[in-house]
Amino acid sequence: MTETSLIGYIAALITTASFLPQTIKTIRTKNTQGLSLFMYIILSSGVFLWLVYGCLIGDMPLIAANAVTLVFALIILGYKIRYK
């Protein structure tokens, strides 16, 4: 693994982990009142496109980060839609 890839994986881990507390809180409380539906729609769309881009260029840190982040964002989006 190159230093560049290592930096990518560390950045991916940190930014992806930032979604974990909100995801856990949303699952536990089912309270999405303070979350913007439009923001999570835009975020999920953008993360999906970053994932596609990562797949097209074969960048594993980009793929890993965006795959996991997309799951977290979609969970929150699903809760936002279900528990209005």
C-alpha positions as CSV (number, residue, x, y, z in Angstrom):
1,M,0.0,0.0,0.0
2,T,1.4,3.4,-1.0
3,E,1.5,6.4,1.3
4,T,-1.1,8.0,-0.9
5,S,-3.5,5.1,-0.5
6,L,-2.9,5.1,3.2
7,I,-3.9,8.8,3.5
8,G,-7.0,8.0,1.4
9,Y,-8.0,5.2,3.6
10,I,-7.5,7.2,6.8
11,A,-9.5,10.1,5.3
12,A,-12.2,7.7,4.2
13,L,-12.4,6.2,7.7
14,I,-12.6,9.6,9.4
15,T,-15.2,11.1,7.2
16,T,-17.3,8.0,7.0
17,A,-17.2,7.6,10.8
18,S,-18.6,11.1,11.2
19,F,-22.0,9.8,10.0
20,L,-22.1,6.9,12.5
21,P,-23.2,9.0,15.6
22,Q,-26.1,10.5,13.6
23,T,-27.1,7.2,12.2
24,I,-27.1,5.4,15.6
25,K,-29.0,8.3,17.2
26,T,-31.6,8.2,14.4
27,I,-32.1,4.5,14.6
28,R,-32.4,4.6,18.4
29,T,-34.8,7.5,18.7
30,K,-36.5,7.4,15.3
31,N,-36.5,11.2,15.7
32,T,-35.7,13.0,12.5
33,Q,-37.4,16.3,13.2
34,G,-34.2,18.3,13.1
35,L,-32.9,16.7,9.9
36,S,-33.5,18.1,6.4
37,L,-35.1,15.7,4.0
38,F,-33.8,17.7,1.0
39,M,-30.3,17.7,2.4
40,Y,-30.2,13.9,2.8
41,I,-31.7,13.5,-0.7
42,I,-28.9,15.7,-2.2
43,L,-26.2,14.1,0.0
44,S,-27.3,10.5,-0.9
45,S,-27.3,11.5,-4.6
46,G,-23.8,13.1,-4.4
47,V,-22.3,10.2,-2.4
48,F,-23.8,7.7,-4.9
49,L,-22.1,9.6,-7.8
50,W,-18.8,9.7,-5.9
51,L,-19.2,5.9,-5.5
52,V,-19.8,5.5,-9.2
53,Y,-16.8,7.7,-10.0
54,G,-14.6,5.7,-7.6
55,C,-15.7,2.5,-9.3
56,L,-14.9,3.9,-12.7
57,I,-11.4,5.0,-11.8
58,G,-10.8,2.0,-9.5
59,D,-9.9,4.0,-6.4
60,M,-10.5,1.7,-3.5
61,P,-10.4,4.3,-0.7
62,L,-13.0,6.3,-2.6
63,I,-15.1,3.3,-3.2
64,A,-15.0,2.1,0.4
65,A,-15.7,5.5,1.9
66,N,-18.6,6.2,-0.3
67,A,-20.2,2.8,-0.2
68,V,-20.3,2.9,3.6
69,T,-21.3,6.5,3.7
70,L,-24.1,5.8,1.2
71,V,-25.5,3.1,3.5
72,F,-25.5,5.4,6.5
73,A,-27.1,8.3,4.5
74,L,-29.8,6.0,3.1
75,I,-30.6,4.7,6.5
76,I,-31.1,8.2,7.8
77,L,-33.0,9.2,4.7
78,G,-35.3,6.1,5.1
79,Y,-36.0,7.0,8.7
80,K,-36.7,10.6,7.7
81,I,-39.2,9.5,5.1
82,R,-40.8,6.8,7.4
83,Y,-41.0,8.8,10.6
84,K,-42.0,12.2,9.4
